[in-house]
Amino acid sequence: QLQLVESGGGLVQPGGSLRLSCATSGSTLEDYATGWFRQAPGKEREAVACISSSGSTTYASSVKGRFTISRDAAKNTVYLQMNTLKPEDTAVYYCNQFTYWGQGTQVTVSA
């Protein structure tokens, strides 16, 4: 069974950086696209970035140029490098493959 486990969230000041990790098991990264989503309090879950099975990437306009999605096939792990963080990036970040979701990791951007 496919499992996704996120880590790397935390509290960071505006302008700071964090790197989220999504460790996957039960599949290989070349089998499915992997996406990062986020959900802020009172808001709907939204797509942040995606890396396809072939390795191509897409980003939400709100994070383009600040966030980078990448993967390490040997570790079956997908990363989300987040730079120049803003308070509006505060949310629970989730990893997704096909119909499977991780438990989420909290990112809080605050002074």
GIJO-V119514 format. One line per field, one symbol per residue. phi: phi as a letter, one per 20 degrees, with the letter a starting at -180 (. if undefined). psi: psi as a letter, one per 20 degrees, with the letter a starting at -180 (. if undefined). burial: I if it has 9 or more other ideal C-beta (glycine too) atoms within 8 Angstrom, else O. A space follows every 10 residues. Layout:
phi: ???
psi: ???
burial: ???
This chain:
phi: .fcccebofr dbfgnecbce ccedbnbdfe ecfccdcbce gmcffcfdbb cffeofcccf ffdgnddceb bcffdlcddc eddlfcgfef aedcdccldd ceencedcdb e
psi: ppqpoqrira pqqpiaqqoq qopqqjrqii hqqpqprqoq pjrqpqpgqq prhiiqqqqq hiipihqppr qohhilppqo porlqqhiip rppqqppdjq qaiqppppoq .
burial: OIOIIIOIIO OIOIOOIIII IIIIOOIOIO OOOIIIIIII OOOOOIOIII IOOOOOIOII OOIOOOIIIO IOOOOIIIII IIOOIOOOII IIIIIIIOOI OIOIIIIIIO O
